[in-house]
Amino acid sequence: IYAKILKLPFVEIHPKSIKSLNDIVDAINEKLIERKPYLELVELTQNNFCVPPCVIFIDEAHTLNRVFQNGLLKAIEPKDRMLITEDRKYVNTKNVCFMIATTDPADLFDAFLGRFTELALNPYTKKEVAQIIQLNFPEWGPVECALAAHFQPRLPRKAIEFAKEMDMEKAINQEKSWHEIATQVAEENQIDMHGMPHKHLQLLKFVSHRAYSKERVAIALNIREKELKTSVLPCLMNPTPDSPALVTISTGGIRLTYDGYLELKKRNMIDKMPKYMVSDEDTLPI
């Protein structure tokens, strides 16, 4: 969208296909010719090139080899903007807008990541997820979309998959109401009536008496620690306007927030407030 607004060629680079810095230059040139015929790298002098104005997007940037991250440092440095390949090609990138996307910024070299301006993306609300479902199922009404968003409120991709299951189930059992269909699909996916996956609820229950480290929580949930950090915790820790944070991380480890305590309370899964919450005024509502 950004490239279209600026009316510039869009070049997407996939790190796993890159074996050398020469590959990056070749990929840029191939994409330029493919996207806009007769547009390619401009050779100024022998082995000296200039990239015409374009937007270069590197997806899943955390999978980019450290060697190539280092190799790109000069190309994205505002005061330099020169990519030097293994066979000593000098490629001027002053006309390039570099963009990257990553789900694991910690895996990127600090000097590399520091050259980019972060665009913070806010989690979707249930209403927004329902709107995304509506785009994918234009024949659906607001009730069906809201039901799918209720049971998968955090990730649009999962909400769309949930909606697909609802759609297939409805085709088989047309006599059932959409609410019955959504409830059935939720049960099959181990999601309770309040829209919380069993794994998330299991975590809340585990830390309801005392705080535990990520390692201990991952063992209790029978998942890898990386899955806990990338898939489970973000859903429970990042608040949205209609979904408060349910856990937090203190020096003692992962523990409930007051809203997390209320989630267990309304399911009759906890008798009294955790001791660490009673002694910590910051966890209680004002």
Salt bridges, closest charged atoms under 4 A:
GLU12 OE2 - HIS14 NE2 3.75
GLU60 OE1 - HIS62 NE2 3.26
GLU77 OE1 - ARG115 NH2 3.11
ASP80 OD2 - LYS74 NZ 2.62
ASP104 OD2 - HIS62 NE2 3.68
GLU161 OE2 - LYS164 NZ 3.54
ASP192 OD2 - ARG267 NE 2.53
GLU227 OE2 - LYS199 NZ 3.07
GLU263 OE2 - LYS266 NZ 3.29
GLU263 OE1 - ARG267 NH1 2.71
ASP280 OD2 - ARG255 NH2 2.31
